[in-house]
Amino acid sequence: MTEAVKQICEYVFDKSDIVRIYAEPFAYNFASCRVLEKSGFQYEGTLRKNAIKNNKLVDMKMYSLLKAEV
């Protein structure tokens, strides 16, 4: 999965004028967070009580990747 995320991000940066890609996985989804980190995304912070899932407020994490960092 990490390699797929890397390739998609490289493609987007090469073929468009996008300079920032971000992702907001649920804070408890450690596997998704780890994939983003291994793909070069930087953790920016926790979005507290940012979503409702199964009638519960849950935290999300914010990650981003900048074009210059690829």
N, C-alpha and C positions, 0 to 999 in steps of 0.2 A: 504494500500500500504506500509506503514511503516513497518508493521510486516513482509510482504513478503520480503522486502529488507533486513531486519535483518536476516531472516532465510536463505536466499540465501548466504549472506556473511558468516554466521557461517558455512554453509555447505562447501563453497569453502575453508575457512581456515582449517576446520577439515579434508577435503579429499584431500588436495593438499599442495604443499610447497610454495604456494603464500603467501606473507607477506604484500602486499599492494594492495588495490583495489581503483581505482579512478573513478571519474565521472566528466563530463564537460557539465552541462546543460546550456542552453541559459540564460544569466543574467536576462532577463525579465520573465523567467519561475519561478515565486515565489513558486508555488506549488511543483515543483520538488526539488527546493532548500530546502524547508522546510522538505520534506520527507527525504532527505539526512541528514539534521541536526538532525532530530528526530531519525534517525537510527544510530547516533553516528559518522557520517562523520564530519571532520573538514574542514572549509573553509580555503583554502590556498592562494587565490588571484583571481583577475579578469584577464582574458586573453582578452586584448583589441583588438577589430576588428579581431577576431580569425576565423570567419566563414562568409560565404555569404549565406543569406537566402532571398529569393524573391528579388534578385538583390541588397541587402543592406548588408553592413558590420555590423556584430553584435558582441557584447561582449559575452563571455562565462565565467562561474565561474568554478574554480577548487576546487574539494572536494576530500578528501582521508580518508581511514580507514585503520589503521594498525592492523595486527594480534594481537599484544600485547594489543590493546585497546578493543578487543571484549570481 
